[in-house]
């Protein structure tokens, strides 16, 4: 009997302790909610855009894969810093829809960006840009912040995107070049030829042959290119490089790399110029895809938004002119060195150029399909995709 009373006493004590723990948990929860409410009252919650620069090497693209820790993305680090800085609540970091998060361009594996833009709702805490950057690695930087309209969506409001592609100029050396590649220098005549070919892309064309996602009858394969050209070359660490710029409304997966790859094949003498016109038709054409290394999202454009809201007295134009020096400095410190060092060490362009001989630029659709099956699956790196 005494043992039963002792056991009952212990049960009552356990229940009492459990009740106290529950009360303490509720008190802490209320305290946390009160703190959140105080923060909301102190700092207004507003829709903003962030200008972001990053080096994409070692990342599996921009877009976050919630629930997957195997493949790290730029947004994983960005969301972590947003939470740690205190400008979004923790649950918004788990469910990004709650902060209306939208990236302007979905850059893929290894692709860097000098001027990526994301839109989201944040608490406008003091020194918000500096506090976000405190929790980011040095190769990812928020360079600017601007207020936008409540319904702003960075992807939908973007009129155009400008990419750049950094490559060693020996990519344009004729296939009969027999001296060391490092000695090659891009001549004036070759640069004129390159730019004449790039200019052929301007306007609207059916780019179904420049991606693996679209068929010739798919209306979304039609893309509008505003400009494409190669700038004057420059020398870094004894090797000559050049930068190709391309501006278009939007791009499909691998489109830019194939556009550049085809021009390289023509300039080197592997393919005839007539293949460009043929590639926009319904026939399947074998188009080589240039390496992913060197592709950078340069700028995103919001021209229609700026015309409507840029001078309304309430919002700023999204042109980032004041941040141009910061962008240039970031490219010089992180983007160019990474591309150049990787190219010199891994020789990605040199290795890729050796594969041009296996392409059959006059192949039929069935032959191309057979070659693709032999070569295996794609590497998964590329530019923006719908």
DADA-V314115 format. One record per residue. N is the residue number from 1. PSI is psi in radians with two decimals (* if undefined). NEAR is the number of other C-alpha atoms within 8 Angstrom. Layout:
n->{N | N}
psi->{PSI | PSI}
near->{NEAR | NEAR}
//
This chain:
n->{1 | 2 | 3 | 4 | 5 | 6 | 7 | 8 | 9 | 10 | 11 | 12 | 13 | 14 | 15 | 16 | 17 | 18 | 19 | 20 | 21 | 22 | 23 | 24 | 25 | 26 | 27 | 28 | 29 | 30 | 31 | 32 | 33 | 34 | 35 | 36 | 37 | 38 | 39 | 40 | 41 | 42 | 43 | 44 | 45 | 46 | 47 | 48 | 49 | 50 | 51 | 52 | 53 | 54 | 55 | 56 | 57 | 58 | 59 | 60 | 61 | 62 | 63 | 64 | 65 | 66 | 67 | 68 | 69 | 70 | 71 | 72 | 73 | 74 | 75 | 76 | 77 | 78 | 79 | 80 | 81 | 82 | 83 | 84 | 85 | 86 | 87 | 88 | 89 | 90 | 91 | 92 | 93 | 94 | 95 | 96 | 97 | 98 | 99 | 100 | 101 | 102 | 103 | 104 | 105 | 106 | 107 | 108 | 109 | 110 | 111 | 112 | 113 | 114 | 115 | 116 | 117 | 118 | 119 | 120 | 121 | 122 | 123 | 124 | 125 | 126 | 127 | 128 | 129 | 130 | 131 | 132 | 133 | 134 | 135 | 136 | 137 | 138 | 139 | 140 | 141 | 142 | 143 | 144 | 145 | 146 | 147 | 148 | 149 | 150 | 151 | 152 | 153 | 154 | 155 | 156 | 157 | 158 | 159 | 160 | 161 | 162 | 163 | 164 | 165 | 166 | 167 | 168 | 169 | 170 | 171 | 172 | 173 | 174 | 175 | 176 | 177 | 178 | 179 | 180 | 181 | 182 | 183 | 184 | 185 | 186 | 187 | 188 | 189 | 190 | 191 | 192 | 193 | 194 | 195 | 196 | 197 | 198 | 199 | 200 | 201 | 202 | 203 | 204 | 205 | 206 | 207 | 208 | 209 | 210 | 211 | 212 | 213 | 214 | 215 | 216 | 217 | 218 | 219 | 220 | 221 | 222 | 223 | 224 | 225 | 226 | 227 | 228 | 229 | 230 | 231 | 232 | 233 | 234 | 235 | 236 | 237 | 238 | 239 | 240 | 241 | 242 | 243 | 244 | 245 | 246 | 247 | 248 | 249 | 250 | 251 | 252 | 253 | 254 | 255 | 256 | 257 | 258 | 259 | 260 | 261 | 262 | 263 | 264 | 265 | 266 | 267 | 268 | 269 | 270 | 271 | 272 | 273 | 274 | 275 | 276 | 277 | 278 | 279 | 280 | 281 | 282 | 283 | 284 | 285 | 286 | 287 | 288 | 289 | 290 | 291 | 292 | 293 | 294 | 295 | 296 | 297 | 298 | 299 | 300 | 301 | 302 | 303 | 304 | 305 | 306 | 307 | 308 | 309 | 310 | 311 | 312 | 313 | 314 | 315 | 316 | 317 | 318 | 319 | 320 | 321 | 322 | 323 | 324 | 325 | 326 | 327 | 328 | 329 | 330 | 331 | 332 | 333 | 334 | 335 | 336 | 337 | 338 | 339 | 340 | 341 | 342 | 343 | 344 | 345 | 346 | 347 | 348 | 349 | 350 | 351 | 352 | 353 | 354 | 355 | 356 | 357 | 358 | 359 | 360 | 361 | 362 | 363 | 364 | 365 | 366 | 367 | 368 | 369 | 370 | 371 | 372 | 373 | 374 | 375 | 376 | 377 | 378 | 379 | 380 | 381 | 382 | 383 | 384 | 385 | 386}
psi->{-0.77 | -0.64 | -0.67 | -0.72 | -0.68 | -0.72 | -0.70 | -0.67 | -0.74 | -0.66 | -0.77 | -0.67 | -0.69 | -0.71 | -0.68 | -0.74 | -0.68 | -0.72 | -0.70 | -0.69 | -0.72 | -0.73 | -0.71 | -0.69 | -0.74 | -0.69 | -0.74 | -0.67 | -0.78 | -0.73 | -0.71 | -0.71 | -0.70 | -0.69 | -0.72 | -0.75 | -0.68 | -0.70 | -0.70 | -0.73 | -0.62 | -0.74 | 2.20 | 2.54 | 2.14 | 2.70 | 2.23 | 2.95 | 2.54 | 2.33 | 2.14 | 2.38 | 2.47 | 2.66 | 2.12 | -0.01 | 2.29 | -0.06 | 2.60 | 0.91 | -3.08 | -0.85 | 2.36 | 2.45 | 1.58 | 2.29 | -0.09 | 1.97 | -0.04 | -0.69 | 1.87 | 2.41 | 2.93 | -0.71 | -0.45 | -0.84 | -0.65 | -0.82 | -0.70 | -0.78 | -0.58 | -0.72 | -0.84 | -0.56 | -0.31 | 0.25 | -0.11 | 2.62 | 2.80 | -0.65 | -0.40 | -0.46 | -0.48 | -0.81 | 1.68 | -0.30 | -0.47 | -0.42 | 0.24 | 0.72 | 2.35 | 2.24 | 2.64 | -0.71 | 2.39 | 1.37 | 2.55 | -2.99 | 2.17 | -0.13 | 2.33 | 3.01 | 2.37 | -0.50 | 0.95 | 2.57 | 2.30 | 2.57 | 2.51 | 2.91 | 2.29 | 2.82 | 2.22 | 1.29 | 2.86 | 2.45 | 0.81 | -0.75 | -0.79 | -0.70 | -0.60 | -0.79 | -0.44 | -0.48 | 0.18 | 2.61 | 2.77 | -0.41 | 0.13 | 2.14 | 2.37 | 2.04 | -0.23 | 2.78 | 2.39 | 2.54 | 2.49 | 3.04 | 2.72 | -0.57 | 0.23 | 2.37 | 2.03 | -0.56 | -0.82 | -0.53 | -0.08 | 2.16 | -0.61 | 2.85 | 2.41 | 2.16 | 2.70 | 2.67 | 2.01 | 2.19 | 2.65 | 2.41 | -0.32 | -0.15 | -0.46 | 0.04 | 2.43 | 2.63 | -0.33 | 0.00 | 2.16 | 0.21 | 2.95 | 2.39 | -0.57 | -0.35 | -0.19 | 2.44 | 2.30 | 2.07 | 2.85 | -0.75 | -0.72 | -0.69 | -0.67 | -0.72 | -0.78 | -0.82 | -0.52 | -0.71 | -0.75 | -0.63 | -0.37 | -0.39 | -0.30 | 2.51 | -2.91 | 2.22 | 2.82 | 1.91 | 0.55 | -0.49 | -0.13 | 0.24 | 2.90 | 0.13 | -0.28 | 2.61 | 2.93 | -0.40 | -0.06 | 2.04 | -0.50 | -0.13 | -0.25 | 2.12 | 2.55 | 2.08 | 2.18 | -0.71 | 2.66 | 2.21 | 2.82 | 2.29 | 3.00 | 2.45 | 2.84 | 2.78 | 2.27 | 2.21 | 0.72 | -0.03 | 2.47 | 2.33 | 2.83 | 2.78 | 2.17 | 2.28 | 2.41 | 2.25 | 2.23 | 2.91 | -0.79 | 2.83 | 2.56 | 2.93 | 2.17 | 0.03 | -0.85 | -0.77 | -0.60 | -0.60 | -0.76 | -0.73 | -0.69 | -0.75 | -0.71 | -0.76 | -0.64 | -0.84 | -0.62 | -0.22 | 0.24 | -0.45 | 2.65 | 2.68 | -0.48 | -0.29 | -0.45 | -0.84 | -0.70 | -0.55 | -0.37 | -0.09 | -2.95 | -0.29 | 2.49 | 2.24 | 2.42 | 1.86 | 2.16 | 2.58 | 2.02 | 2.76 | 2.66 | -0.50 | 2.29 | -0.28 | 2.24 | 2.30 | 1.94 | -0.97 | 2.60 | 2.53 | 2.40 | 0.99 | -0.76 | -0.71 | -0.77 | -0.65 | -0.62 | -0.71 | -0.20 | -0.45 | 0.50 | -0.02 | -0.18 | -0.51 | 2.82 | 2.63 | 2.46 | 1.26 | -0.32 | 0.53 | -0.66 | -0.36 | 0.07 | -0.66 | -0.67 | -0.71 | -0.80 | -0.72 | -0.70 | -0.75 | -0.74 | -0.58 | -0.59 | -0.71 | -0.98 | -0.85 | -0.67 | -0.79 | -0.84 | -0.78 | -0.75 | -0.71 | -0.75 | -0.62 | -0.72 | -0.26 | 0.81 | -0.70 | -0.77 | -0.80 | -0.69 | -0.68 | -0.57 | -0.27 | -0.16 | -0.46 | -0.36 | -0.15 | 2.44 | 1.77 | -0.04 | 0.26 | 2.68 | 2.98 | -0.75 | -0.64 | -0.68 | -0.76 | -0.69 | -0.76 | -0.70 | -0.67 | -0.64 | -0.69 | -0.25 | -2.97 | 2.88 | 2.76 | -0.18 | -0.01 | 2.52 | -2.75 | -2.62 | 2.55 | 2.63 | *}
near->{4 | 5 | 6 | 7 | 8 | 8 | 8 | 8 | 8 | 8 | 8 | 8 | 8 | 8 | 8 | 8 | 8 | 8 | 8 | 8 | 8 | 8 | 8 | 8 | 8 | 8 | 8 | 8 | 8 | 8 | 8 | 8 | 8 | 8 | 8 | 8 | 8 | 8 | 8 | 10 | 7 | 6 | 9 | 8 | 9 | 10 | 13 | 12 | 13 | 12 | 12 | 15 | 16 | 13 | 13 | 13 | 9 | 5 | 12 | 12 | 13 | 12 | 10 | 9 | 8 | 5 | 4 | 6 | 6 | 4 | 8 | 9 | 13 | 15 | 9 | 9 | 10 | 9 | 9 | 10 | 13 | 12 | 12 | 9 | 12 | 9 | 12 | 13 | 8 | 7 | 6 | 11 | 12 | 7 | 7 | 9 | 7 | 7 | 10 | 9 | 11 | 10 | 12 | 13 | 9 | 11 | 14 | 13 | 13 | 14 | 19 | 14 | 13 | 14 | 12 | 15 | 13 | 13 | 16 | 11 | 12 | 11 | 12 | 10 | 8 | 4 | 6 | 10 | 10 | 7 | 9 | 13 | 11 | 8 | 10 | 11 | 8 | 5 | 8 | 11 | 11 | 12 | 12 | 10 | 10 | 9 | 10 | 10 | 7 | 6 | 4 | 9 | 8 | 13 | 9 | 6 | 10 | 12 | 10 | 11 | 14 | 13 | 12 | 13 | 10 | 13 | 10 | 10 | 13 | 11 | 11 | 10 | 11 | 8 | 7 | 4 | 6 | 4 | 6 | 6 | 6 | 8 | 7 | 11 | 7 | 11 | 6 | 6 | 6 | 10 | 10 | 8 | 9 | 12 | 11 | 8 | 9 | 11 | 10 | 6 | 11 | 11 | 7 | 9 | 9 | 11 | 12 | 14 | 14 | 11 | 12 | 8 | 6 | 10 | 7 | 11 | 5 | 9 | 5 | 6 | 12 | 11 | 13 | 11 | 13 | 10 | 11 | 14 | 11 | 11 | 8 | 6 | 10 | 7 | 8 | 8 | 4 | 6 | 9 | 14 | 12 | 13 | 12 | 11 | 13 | 12 | 12 | 13 | 11 | 9 | 12 | 12 | 12 | 13 | 12 | 10 | 13 | 14 | 10 | 10 | 12 | 12 | 11 | 10 | 12 | 11 | 13 | 12 | 9 | 10 | 9 | 7 | 6 | 6 | 9 | 8 | 7 | 9 | 12 | 11 | 8 | 7 | 8 | 9 | 13 | 11 | 11 | 10 | 11 | 10 | 9 | 10 | 10 | 11 | 13 | 12 | 16 | 12 | 10 | 14 | 11 | 12 | 8 | 8 | 10 | 12 | 8 | 8 | 11 | 12 | 11 | 7 | 6 | 6 | 11 | 12 | 9 | 9 | 6 | 7 | 5 | 5 | 9 | 8 | 7 | 8 | 12 | 8 | 8 | 11 | 10 | 9 | 8 | 11 | 12 | 9 | 9 | 10 | 11 | 9 | 8 | 10 | 11 | 7 | 6 | 6 | 9 | 10 | 12 | 8 | 8 | 10 | 8 | 7 | 8 | 10 | 7 | 5 | 9 | 7 | 9 | 6 | 9 | 8 | 9 | 6 | 8 | 12 | 8 | 8 | 8 | 9 | 8 | 6 | 6 | 6 | 6 | 4 | 4 | 6 | 10 | 13 | 16 | 12 | 9 | 5}
//
